[in-house]
Amino acid sequence: MHTTPALQALDARRSVPASELGEPGPDEATLLRMLQSAVRVPDHGKLVPFRFVRIAGEARHALGELLAARALQRDPGAQPAQIEKERRRFSRAPLVVAVVARLRAGHKVPEQEQLLTAGCACFALLQAAQALGFGAQWLTAWMAYDPDVAQALGLGEGERIAGFIHIGTPTRDVPERERPDPRTLLADWTP
């Protein structure tokens, strides 16, 4: 079967752990080019149920301090190593883009579809980053669901984090991992 460059790009997609992403990160023009691709997602109703928040430079460290303090609030008995992990969580990759799902309740397009569109924007951003020579990883963890973190990041009513996309230059080659065989996932429906 014929393989196109687009299929090759999809087949080559892999996450690079945030801990293995270093400088340089994308500059302004490159980030905007990535986002130009990231917004070309299925969007029933043309709602654009997502937006992006850039976390770069010193803001990464400030968010780390906020996470460390919040983690200690959530678990006063947390070990110092765990608090330090939270403090450094956003400091490794030179750029983190929070993809914010903007969900409109009561709209004819169900919230689930709106959330899936935001998820597609996360995936498209991963693909765009890799296409431009960067590594990326889509992460969530507890902070993606924490109301205090959401407030600190400026999220409003009906908004939630769909993902934190960590972007930078891979510091090492990431080995391929085993992928599922699509034949084992495909079933035919018969009436």
C-alpha positions as CSV (number, residue, x, y, z in Angstrom):
1,M,0.0,0.0,0.0
2,H,1.2,3.5,-0.8
3,T,2.5,5.6,2.1
4,T,2.2,9.4,1.9
5,P,4.3,11.9,3.8
6,A,1.2,12.7,5.9
7,L,0.8,9.0,6.9
8,Q,4.5,8.8,7.6
9,A,4.2,11.8,10.0
10,L,1.3,10.2,11.7
11,D,3.1,6.8,11.9
12,A,6.2,8.5,13.3
13,R,4.4,10.3,16.1
14,R,5.8,9.6,19.6
15,S,5.9,11.4,22.9
16,V,9.1,12.7,24.2
17,P,9.0,12.8,28.0
18,A,8.9,16.4,29.3
19,S,12.0,15.6,31.4
20,E,13.9,15.0,28.2
21,L,12.9,18.2,26.5
22,G,15.5,21.1,26.5
23,E,16.3,24.3,24.8
24,P,15.7,25.6,22.3
25,G,12.0,25.8,22.3
26,P,10.0,27.3,19.5
27,D,10.2,31.0,18.9
28,E,7.1,33.2,18.6
29,A,6.7,32.6,14.8
30,T,7.2,28.9,15.1
31,L,4.7,28.6,17.9
32,L,2.2,30.5,15.9
33,R,2.8,28.2,13.0
34,M,2.2,25.2,15.3
35,L,-1.0,26.7,16.5
36,Q,-2.1,27.4,12.9
37,S,-2.1,23.6,12.4
38,A,-3.6,22.9,15.9
39,V,-6.7,24.9,15.2
40,R,-7.6,22.8,12.1
41,V,-9.6,20.2,14.0
42,P,-13.1,18.8,13.6
43,D,-15.4,21.4,15.2
44,H,-19.1,20.7,15.0
45,G,-20.9,24.0,15.1
46,K,-17.8,26.0,14.6
47,L,-17.7,26.8,18.3
48,V,-13.9,26.9,18.7
49,P,-14.3,25.2,22.1
50,F,-10.6,25.7,23.0
51,R,-8.0,28.3,23.6
52,F,-4.3,28.3,24.4
53,V,-2.3,29.6,27.4
54,R,1.5,29.9,26.9
55,I,3.6,29.1,29.9
56,A,7.2,30.0,29.2
57,G,10.3,31.6,30.8
58,E,10.0,32.5,34.4
59,A,6.3,31.8,34.3
60,R,7.2,28.1,34.3
61,H,9.0,28.5,37.6
62,A,6.3,30.6,39.1
63,L,3.7,27.9,38.2
64,G,6.0,25.4,39.8
65,E,6.0,27.3,43.1
66,L,2.3,27.5,42.9
67,L,2.0,23.8,42.3
68,A,4.4,23.0,45.2
69,A,2.3,25.2,47.6
70,R,-0.9,23.7,46.3
71,A,0.4,20.1,46.6
72,L,1.3,20.8,50.2
73,Q,-2.1,22.2,50.9
74,R,-3.7,19.1,49.3
75,D,-1.4,16.8,51.3
76,P,0.3,18.3,54.3
77,G,2.1,15.1,54.9
78,A,3.7,15.0,51.4
79,Q,7.3,14.1,51.3
80,P,9.8,16.9,50.4
81,A,10.8,14.9,47.2
82,Q,7.2,15.0,46.0
83,I,6.9,18.7,46.7
84,E,10.1,19.3,44.8
85,K,8.8,17.2,41.9
86,E,5.8,19.4,41.7
87,R,8.0,22.5,41.9
88,R,10.0,21.4,38.8
89,R,7.2,19.9,36.8
90,F,6.9,22.8,34.4
91,S,10.5,23.8,34.4
92,R,12.0,21.2,32.1
93,A,10.6,21.9,28.7
94,P,11.2,25.4,27.5
95,L,7.5,25.9,26.6
96,V,4.3,24.5,27.9
97,V,1.0,25.3,26.2
98,A,-2.1,24.7,28.2
99,V,-4.9,23.8,25.9
100,V,-8.1,25.0,27.6
101,A,-11.4,23.5,26.7
102,R,-14.2,26.1,26.6
103,L,-17.4,24.2,27.1
104,R,-20.7,25.7,26.4
105,A,-23.4,24.0,28.5
106,G,-26.8,23.7,27.0
107,H,-25.6,24.1,23.4
108,K,-27.0,21.8,20.7
109,V,-23.4,20.5,20.3
110,P,-23.0,18.3,23.4
111,E,-20.2,19.2,25.8
112,Q,-18.6,15.8,25.1
113,E,-18.1,16.8,21.4
114,Q,-16.7,20.1,22.5
115,L,-14.2,18.4,24.8
116,L,-13.2,16.0,22.0
117,T,-12.5,19.0,19.8
118,A,-10.2,20.5,22.4
119,G,-8.5,17.0,22.7
120,C,-8.0,17.0,18.9
121,A,-6.3,20.5,19.2
122,C,-3.9,18.9,21.8
123,F,-3.1,16.1,19.3
124,A,-2.7,18.4,16.4
125,L,-0.3,20.6,18.4
126,L,1.8,17.5,19.2
127,Q,1.9,16.6,15.5
128,A,2.8,20.2,14.5
129,A,5.6,20.4,17.1
130,Q,7.1,17.1,15.8
131,A,6.7,18.2,12.2
132,L,8.8,21.3,13.0
133,G,11.5,19.3,14.6
134,F,10.6,19.6,18.2
135,G,9.6,16.9,20.7
136,A,6.4,17.2,22.7
137,Q,4.4,15.4,25.4
138,W,0.7,15.8,26.4
139,L,0.3,15.7,30.1
140,T,-2.5,16.3,32.6
141,A,-2.0,15.0,36.2
142,W,-3.8,16.4,39.2
143,M,-3.2,20.0,38.4
144,A,-5.3,19.8,35.2
145,Y,-8.3,19.1,37.4
146,D,-7.6,21.3,40.4
147,P,-9.9,24.4,40.7
148,D,-7.2,26.5,42.4
149,V,-4.7,25.9,39.6
150,A,-7.5,26.6,37.1
151,Q,-8.2,29.9,38.8
152,A,-4.5,30.8,38.9
153,L,-4.2,30.1,35.1
154,G,-7.1,32.4,34.5
155,L,-9.7,29.8,33.5
156,G,-13.3,31.0,33.5
157,E,-16.7,29.4,33.9
158,G,-17.1,26.4,31.7
159,E,-13.4,26.1,31.0
160,R,-11.1,23.2,31.9
161,I,-7.6,22.0,31.0
162,A,-7.7,19.5,28.2
163,G,-3.9,19.1,28.4
164,F,-0.5,20.6,29.1
165,I,1.6,20.3,25.9
166,H,5.3,20.4,26.9
167,I,7.4,21.4,23.9
168,G,11.2,21.5,23.4
169,T,14.2,20.0,21.7
170,P,14.6,16.3,22.6
171,T,17.8,15.7,24.6
172,R,18.0,12.1,23.4
173,D,16.3,9.8,20.8
174,V,13.2,8.2,22.2
175,P,12.8,4.5,21.3
176,E,9.7,3.3,19.6
177,R,7.3,1.5,21.9
178,E,5.0,-1.4,21.0
179,R,1.8,-0.2,19.4
180,P,-1.5,-2.1,19.3
181,D,-2.4,-4.1,16.2
182,P,-5.4,-2.4,14.7
183,R,-6.7,-5.7,13.5
184,T,-7.3,-6.7,17.1
185,L,-9.3,-3.5,17.7
186,L,-11.6,-3.7,14.6
187,A,-15.0,-5.4,14.7
188,D,-17.7,-5.5,12.1
189,W,-21.2,-4.7,13.1
190,T,-23.8,-6.9,11.6
191,P,-27.5,-6.4,12.0
